[in-house]
Amino acid sequence: MGLFKSSEERRLEREMEVRKGLSRIKKQIRAQEREEQNFLKKAKRAKQLGDRTQLGFIKANLKRTAYTRRMMERQLLNLEVFKQLKDQAEAQSDFARALQTVSEAIAESYGSVDLAQVQKNCERAISQSESMQGMMEMMLEQTNESMADMEGAQSDELVTDDEIDRMIDEAIVSEETDEAEGRMGSRLDALRERFERNREGEAR
């Protein structure tokens, strides 16, 4: 194994770090979603019990969790878009290198290719690719740092109190609907059983 890594090896290592970073962010978002659902269940119970003090405390934590999740989702979207742009720049760089190789081969045979212009275009594409890679890494570092600093942050513009109340009310309505449907299903099952017993009795 050589002491110094090639540019391709370094590029692959950077790509792996970016993928790991995106995977960590997605994992953190899923964890926030679970916490949000747990707080929502507790808020629903507190409201059904009429415990305003506990409800207010839970709502504050639910709002904080929802805010954190949405901020993470926004940052993840930004990173995914930027990664797509970086991948496009790298594809253009690879194309430019291939074009330079082909152009040099043609020039050796026919001497009809402006190698200076081809070289210039290739260098520009490679420079763009390296610049996008560096910016991608910087954005990933900033995202990780900002997520670490998010604890306790709030934003009424991103998650409003009215929205939190609506989430709790919808959870209560959904639970009541499920319970009503369950009771209706039980009644239908009982009627079916009674009908089957009556039919069997008539058959005898």
C-alpha positions in Angstrom: 0.0 0.0 0.0 1.4 3.4 -1.0 2.2 6.1 1.4 0.3 8.7 -0.6 -3.3 8.3 -1.8 -4.3 9.0 -5.4 -6.8 11.8 -6.1 -9.3 9.1 -7.0 -8.8 7.4 -3.7 -9.2 10.7 -1.8 -12.4 11.4 -3.9 -13.9 8.1 -3.0 -13.1 8.6 0.7 -14.8 12.0 0.6 -17.8 10.5 -1.1 -18.0 7.9 1.6 -17.9 10.5 4.3 -20.7 12.5 2.6 -22.9 9.4 2.4 -22.2 8.6 6.0 -23.1 12.1 7.0 -26.4 12.0 5.1 -27.2 8.7 6.6 -26.6 10.1 10.1 -28.9 13.0 9.4 -31.7 10.7 8.2 -31.3 8.5 11.3 -31.6 11.6 13.5 -34.7 12.6 11.6 -36.3 9.2 12.2 -35.4 9.4 15.9 -37.1 12.9 16.1 -40.2 11.5 14.4 -40.5 8.8 17.0 -40.0 11.3 19.9 -42.7 13.5 18.3 -45.2 10.7 18.1 -44.5 9.8 21.8 -45.0 13.3 22.9 -48.2 13.5 20.8 -49.6 10.4 22.5 -48.8 11.9 25.9 -50.3 15.2 25.0 -53.5 13.5 23.9 -53.7 11.6 27.2 -53.1 14.8 29.2 -55.9 16.7 27.3 -58.3 13.8 27.7 -57.6 13.9 31.5 -58.0 17.6 31.6 -54.5 18.2 33.1 -53.7 21.6 31.7 -50.3 21.9 33.6 -49.0 18.7 32.2 -50.5 19.4 28.8 -48.6 22.7 28.6 -45.3 21.1 29.5 -45.8 18.3 26.9 -46.9 20.7 24.2 -43.7 22.8 24.7 -41.6 19.6 24.2 -43.7 18.5 21.3 -43.2 21.9 19.6 -39.4 21.8 20.2 -39.2 18.3 18.8 -41.3 19.2 15.7 -39.1 22.2 15.1 -35.9 20.2 15.3 -37.2 17.6 12.9 -38.3 20.1 10.4 -35.0 22.0 10.5 -33.2 18.7 10.0 -35.4 17.9 7.0 -34.7 21.3 5.5 -31.0 20.9 5.9 -31.1 17.4 4.5 -33.0 18.6 1.4 -30.3 21.3 0.9 -27.5 18.8 1.2 -29.2 16.3 -1.2 -29.7 19.1 -3.8 -26.1 20.2 -3.4 -24.9 16.6 -3.7 -26.8 16.2 -6.9 -25.0 19.3 -8.2 -21.7 18.0 -7.1 -22.3 14.7 -8.8 -23.2 16.5 -12.0 -19.9 18.5 -11.8 -17.9 15.3 -11.3 -19.6 13.7 -14.3 -18.7 16.8 -16.4 -15.1 16.5 -15.1 -14.9 12.8 -16.0 -16.3 13.6 -19.5 -13.8 16.4 -19.9 -10.9 14.0 -19.0 -12.2 11.4 -21.5 -12.6 14.2 -24.2 -9.0 15.3 -23.6 -7.7 11.7 -24.0 -9.7 11.2 -27.2 -8.7 14.6 -28.6 -5.0 13.9 -27.9 -5.3 10.6 -29.8 -7.0 12.3 -32.7 -4.4 15.1 -32.8 -1.6 12.6 -32.9 -3.2 11.0 -35.9 -4.6 14.0 -37.8 -3.4 17.2 -36.1 -6.8 18.8 -36.5 -7.8 19.3 -32.8 -7.3 22.5 -30.8 -5.6 20.8 -27.8 -5.1 24.1 -26.0 -8.9 24.8 -25.9 -9.6 21.2 -24.9 -7.1 21.4 -22.1 -8.7 24.7 -20.9 -12.2 23.2 -20.9 -10.9 20.1 -19.0 -9.2 22.2 -16.3 -12.3 24.3 -15.9 -14.5 21.2 -15.4 -12.1 19.6 -13.0 -11.8 22.9 -11.0 -15.6 23.1 -10.8 -15.8 19.5 -9.5 -13.2 20.1 -6.8 -14.9 23.3 -5.8 -18.3 21.6 -5.5 -16.7 18.8 -3.4 -15.2 21.3 -1.0 -18.4 23.2 -0.6 -20.3 20.0 -0.1 -18.0 19.0 2.8 -18.2 22.4 4.3 -22.0 22.3 4.2 -22.1 18.9 5.8 -19.8 20.1 8.7 -22.0 23.1 9.2 -25.1 21.0 9.2 -23.7 18.7 11.8 -22.7 21.6 14.0 -26.0 23.4 13.7 -27.9 20.2 14.6 -25.8 19.9 17.7 -26.7 23.4 18.7 -30.4 22.9 18.0 -31.4 21.7 21.5 -33.8 24.1 23.1 -34.3 26.2 19.9 -37.7 27.4 19.0 -39.4 29.1 16.0 -43.0 30.1 16.0 -42.8 30.6 12.2 -41.8 27.0 11.6 -44.1 25.4 14.2 -47.0 27.4 15.7 -48.9 26.8 18.8 -52.1 26.4 16.7 -50.5 23.7 14.7 -49.5 21.8 17.8 -53.1 22.1 19.1 -54.4 20.8 15.8 -52.0 17.8 15.8 -53.3 16.9 19.3 -57.0 17.3 18.3 -56.5 15.2 15.2 -54.8 12.5 17.2 -57.8 12.4 19.6 -60.3 12.3 16.8 -58.3 9.5 15.1 -58.3 7.5 18.2 -62.0 8.0 18.8 -62.7 7.0 15.2 -60.7 3.8 15.5 -62.5 2.9 18.7 -65.9 3.5 17.1 -64.9 1.4 14.1 -63.7 -1.3 16.4 -67.0 -1.3 18.3 -68.9 -1.4 15.1 -66.8 -4.3 13.8 -67.5 -6.2 17.1 -71.2 -5.7 16.7 -71.1 -6.9 13.1 -69.2 -10.0 14.1 -71.7 -10.7 16.9 -74.6 -10.4 14.4 -72.9 -12.7 12.0 -72.4 -15.3 14.7 -76.0 -15.1 15.7 -77.2 -15.4 12.1 -75.0 -18.4 11.6 -76.4 -20.1 14.7 -80.0 -19.4 13.7 -79.3 -20.8 10.3 -77.8 -23.9 11.7 -80.8 -24.3 14.0 -83.2 -24.0 11.2 -81.3 -26.6 9.1 -81.7 -29.1 11.9 
